[in-house]
């Protein structure tokens, strides 16, 4: 009987400890709403010699309104709008975007994992597939780098297409 009691208590302690560890590792105590304010402003990045992308983020209610414009040789090629907000209790950043050239709307969902690093995933229109994985790192208040990974041509993650850009805040 003493063996059963000892095993029961040891099991209960182990269960409580593992639940505590799980709860601690899954919670993000960073203030997502406050950290999103870093994006407010107008940003540009050069795609290549003839192409630049402009992205403007302005506060709107409890979230943000976004506008982007891709210019190739000075001519607008792709424009779009989006909104950014948060999930319940501001636990995740939630973006919804629709472009003039894009075939369907898409959604990004993610969170700041450190004060200067945001990780997100882009989903297709019915949320059945992750299309792209994002990592945004603020180097300074006026400069951030993005690294995106997209599925390869056959639609797998075996050999993803990786793109890196440096965004500069316009003065």
N, C-alpha and C positions, 0 to 999 in steps of 0.2 A: 504494500500500500504506500509506503514511504517513497519507493522508487517511482511509482505512478505519479504521486504528488510532486516529486522533484522534477520529473520529466514535464509535467503539465506546467509548472511554474517557469521552467527553463524555456519551454515552447512559447509561453505567453510573453515572456521578456523578449525573446527573439522576434516575435511577431510585432510587438510594440516598437522595438528598435528599427525594424525594417520599414514599418509604416512611417516612422518619423524621418528616416533617411529619404524615403521616396517623396514625402511632402516637401522637404527642404530642397531637394534637387529640382523639383518641377516648378517651384515658385520663382518668379522673377520680381525682385523687389525694386527694380528700376522704375522711375516715373516715366512711362511711355509718352504721356501727353507733354510733359516738360521737354523731353529729349527730341520730340518731333519738331519743336520750335526752331531747332537748328536749320531746318530746311527753308524757313521763310526767307524769301528773296528771289532774285533772278539769277539763274545759273546758266553757264554755257560749257560745252565741251566740243572739241574738234574731233570729228570722225576721221576725216582725211584732209588733204590739201584744199579741196573745194567744198567740203561739207561741215556744217556746224549744227548743233542742236541747242536750242534755247528751252529752258524749263523755268516757269515762274510759279511760285507757291505763295499763296496769300491766305491769311486766316479767314475762316468762314464759320460762324457759329461755334460749335464745339470741335470743329475739324478744320480742314483746309480745302481750298479750291486750287486746282492745278491746271496749267496750260502749257503745252509744248509745241514747238515749231521746228521742223527739220528744214534747213535751207541748203540747197545744192546750187552752187554758183550764184548765190544771192537770191534764188527763187524758192518760195515755199513749196515743199514737196509733200510733207506729211504734217498735219496739225492734229491736235487732239485736246481733249479736256478730261479732267478727272476730279474726283473728290477723295479726300483721305479723312478717315475718322478712326474710331477705336471699337474694339469688341466690348462686351459687358465688363464693367469695372476697370476699363482702360488696360486690360491685360495684353492685348495685341494691337498692332497697327493694322489698319484695314484700308486698302486703296482700291478704288474702282475706276477704270479708265476706258475711254472709248475714243478711237481715233478716226479721222476722216478716211484714211486708207485701210485701216484694220478691218478685217472681215467680221469680227465679233467683239463684244466687250470682254474684258478680262479683269481679274481680281488678283491683287497681291495681298498676302497675309503674312505677318511676321512680327518680330519684336526686336527691340534693342537688347542685346545680350551683354553689352558693356555700355558705358556712357558715350563711346564714340563708334560703336559697331552695331549696325542693323542687319539682320538676316531675314530674308523674305522668300516666299515661293509664289510664283505666278500660276494661276489655274485657268483652265479653259472655261467656256461659258457655262457648262453644267457641273463644273467642279469635279469631274471624273478623272482628270489627269493633270499632273504638274507639268507645266510647259517649260518653266525656267526657274532657276534658283539664283537668288541675288545675295550679294554681300556688299554693304556700303560701309566704308570706314572714313570717318572725318579725320583728316590729317591736321587741319587747322580750322578755325571757325569759318574761313573763306575758301576752303578747298576740301573736297572729298573724292574718294576713289570708289568706283563701282566695278565689281567683277560679276559677270553673269555667266551662267552655264545653261545652255539649251540642249534639248535632245538632239541627237545626230539625225541625219537624213532618214534612216530606217525607223526612227522614233524611239530609240533606246538611249539609255544613259551610259552605254559602254564606251563611247568616244564622244563626249559632249563638245559642243561648240562653245568655246570660251572667249569672252570679249571683256576688255578692261578699258575704262575711260577715267579721265581725271576731270572733274567738274570744278570750275572756278566761279566764285560769286562776282557778279558784275557790281561795280561801284556806282 
